Amino acid sequence: MVRGAFLKQGSHMSMHSAIVALGALVAAGCAGPMEVVGIDDASGVLSVTPAGGSQGVDPSQPVVVRFNKSMMRGMEMLVLLHERTVDGPVVVGSYAWSADRRTLTFTAATRLSPRSQYVVHLAPDLRVGSGERLNHSACVGLGGRPVAGSMMTSGAMPRAGMGAGMMGKGWSPVGDSHGMMFVFVTS
């Protein structure tokens, strides 16, 4: 089942719908045909390590996010580790997917700072292999919290060598959601 339909570039629609969508696009400052993209209700995050709310985390431990479905290529760019707050500087590192694209491991380029807060940020537009949006609802039960627009005040620093952090299509809010976050503190 698909719920929470949103618009995305690329499809065909009725003339009336196209006129309404075009008006919205002009108001938003972009143009082009749109298609409906839904949320895959059966998709979700199985675990995030370190878990949200964890204290005394080993600063050399990688961040691991497990999904219950294979994720679309490129989705690693929509999972960031920030210093201090959800809009703090982005930690530079490398990503690796499991063969089935259900487990994403992020390893920081340098050891994380001791006794410091970090935030794992999952973008609102993470997509499963079918192209539908990931259902973030299970994240709350895993220690995650929704990211509100009011939390996004300073913007993320660019991710060295990997494009800009929190910029581009996948980081645009979906409705009022700016994704999910998992906060932990190192030892």
N, C-alpha and C positions, 0 to 999 in steps of 0.2 A: 504494500500500500504506500502511496506517495501522499504526503501532506505538506502544507506550507509552501505552496507554489510561489516562485519568484521569477523574475524575467531575466533572460540572458540573450546575448547577441546570437543571431543565426537562423531563426525559423520563419515559417509562414503563419499568417493568422487572417481573420476576417478584416474587411475594410474598416469597420467600426472600431474593432480592437486595435488595428494598426494606427488609426488616427489618435485614439486615446494614448497608446504607447508612445507615438511620435511626440505628442504634447508633453508627456512626462520626460521624454529624452531631451527635448529642447530645454525644458525647465532645468534639467540636471546638467546641461551642457555637453551632451554627447548625442550621437545620432546613429541609426542603423536598425535593421529589423531585429525583432526579439523573439525568444522562445521561452516557454515555461520550464523552470528547473525546480524539481521538488526535493523533499527530504525523504531519504530511504528510512522508513520507520524501523526496519529490522537491523539497521546498521548501528554501530556504536563503539565506544571506547571500552575495552575490557579492563585495562589497568594503566596507570602511570606510575613510574618508579623514577625518583622518589615520590611517594604519595603526597598529595596535598596536605599540608599541616605538619609534615615531618620536621623533626628537630634533630640536630646532631648528625646530619648526613655527611658521609665521607666526601670531601671535596674532589676526590679523583673518580668518584662514581659517575658512570654515564647516565643520561636520561633515556628511559625506554618507555615508548608508548605502544601498547598492544591494541589492535582493532579486531573486531569479530568478522570483518570482511576485508578482502583485498582492496587496497587503496589505489587510486588513479596515479599515474606517473606525474612527478613534479610536486606532489603534495608535501614533500619534506620542506619545501620553501614556505609552507604555511604553518610550520611548527617552530616556534622560536623559544630560546631561553634568554630571559632578560635579567639584568642585575637590578636588585632592589625592588622595582615596581614594574607593573605590566607595560609601562611606556618608557622604562629605563633603557640604558644601552643594551644592545644585543650581544650576547656572548658568541665569539667566533669559534667555530669548530667544524666537525665533519659529521655527515649523516650516512647511515647504512641501513638498507632494507633487508629483511629476511627474504628468502627465495619466493615465498607466497605473498609478499607485500602486505603482511598483516602485522609486522613488528618493525618499528622504526627506532633506531638507536642513534642518539646524538652524543658525541664525545667532544668535550671542550678542547680547544687547541692548547690551553694551559690549565693547570690546576685551578679550580675555583677558589676564591678568597675564603679564608676561615671565618667562622662566626658571621656569615653574611647571608642576607635574604636573596633568593632567586625565584623567578616566576617562569613556569612553563606556560606558554601561550599557544592555544590552538585557535587558528583562524576560523571565522564564521563560515567560510566557503570551502572547508575541507571536503573532498569528493571521494566517494567509493569508486571502484572500478567501472561501475555502470554509468558513471557521470552524475549521479544524484548526490545531493549534499548529505554529509554525515549527520546522523542524529546525535546531538550533544547532550540529550536529556540524562543519560546514565552518568555523566561526568560529576554531577552533584553528589551522587552516592559514593563516588571515589575520592571525595575531598576537593573537587573542583568547584569553582564559583563562576557565575556569569560575569563577563566583562561589559560594563556599561560605558556609554560614550563619555560620561563625566570623568572616567578613569584615564581617558586617552587625551592628556593635556599637552605633553611636550613632544610626543612623537619619538619613534625609535631611531637610534643611530643606525646608519647603513651597516649591513653585514659585509665585512671585508671579503672581497673575491666571490661573493655569492649573490650579488644584486642588493637592492635596498631592503631593509627590514620593514615590515608592515606597510609596504607600498604596493600598489597594483590591484588588479581585479579581485584577487582572493582575500584581500584585507578590507575591502569595502564592507560596511555594516550590512547585515542581512536583517531587515526590519530594524529593530532597536538593538540587535545583538552584535557585539564586537568579539564574539568567540567565548572561549572558556579559559580559565587560568587555574594553575595548581602552584601554590606557594610552598617553598621549603627553606630551611635554614641549615647551613653547613656547620660542621663541628669545628 
